[in-house]
Amino acid sequence: ANIRGIKFEPLKSELIHFTRARHPRTEYITFRDTRLAPVESARFLGVWINRKLNWKIHGAAIKQKLIK
């Protein structure tokens, strides 16, 4: 990141392991004194993705928007 001039905000960052395994992975990373634990789902450019790469969480988010 330093070579490319990229700056990251650890508090706005999320870690997700993409896997179809039954049990989620628990490995974490430490980023600028902030421990990032893996999450089940995260939003990226307005699209909700989950660790199994299916569209259930995104569909539920869209449905909630339509209800509002």
C-alpha positions in Angstrom: 0.0 0.0 0.0 2.8 2.4 0.8 4.5 1.8 -2.5 1.2 2.5 -4.4 0.2 5.4 -2.2 -2.9 3.6 -0.9 -4.3 4.5 2.5 -6.6 2.2 4.5 -8.8 3.0 7.4 -8.8 -0.1 9.7 -12.1 0.8 11.4 -13.8 0.8 8.1 -12.2 -2.4 6.9 -13.7 -5.9 7.1 -12.3 -9.3 6.6 -14.2 -12.1 4.9 -13.1 -15.6 4.0 -14.8 -16.9 0.9 -15.6 -20.6 1.4 -18.4 -23.1 1.0 -17.3 -25.0 4.1 -19.9 -25.6 6.8 -18.0 -23.9 9.5 -16.6 -20.4 8.9 -12.8 -19.8 9.2 -11.7 -18.0 12.3 -8.3 -16.7 11.3 -7.9 -12.9 11.9 -5.4 -10.3 10.9 -4.0 -7.4 12.8 -4.0 -4.1 10.8 -2.4 -1.0 12.4 -3.0 -2.2 16.0 -6.7 -3.1 15.1 -7.7 -6.8 15.1 -9.9 -7.7 12.1 -12.0 -10.8 12.8 -13.8 -12.4 9.9 -17.5 -11.5 9.2 -20.2 -13.6 7.6 -21.2 -10.9 5.1 -20.1 -7.5 4.0 -21.2 -4.7 1.7 -18.9 -3.9 -1.2 -19.8 -1.1 -3.7 -23.5 -1.4 -2.7 -23.6 -5.2 -3.1 -24.0 -7.5 -0.1 -21.8 -10.6 -0.4 -21.4 -13.4 2.1 -18.7 -16.0 2.7 -20.5 -18.7 0.6 -21.0 -16.3 -2.4 -24.7 -16.7 -2.7 -27.2 -13.9 -3.2 -29.5 -14.5 -0.1 -28.1 -11.6 2.0 -28.2 -9.2 -1.0 -31.8 -10.3 -1.8 -32.9 -9.7 1.8 -31.3 -6.2 1.8 -33.0 -5.3 -1.5 -36.3 -6.6 -0.1 -35.9 -4.4 3.1 -35.3 -1.3 0.8 -38.4 -2.1 -1.2 -40.5 -2.4 2.0 -39.4 1.1 3.2 
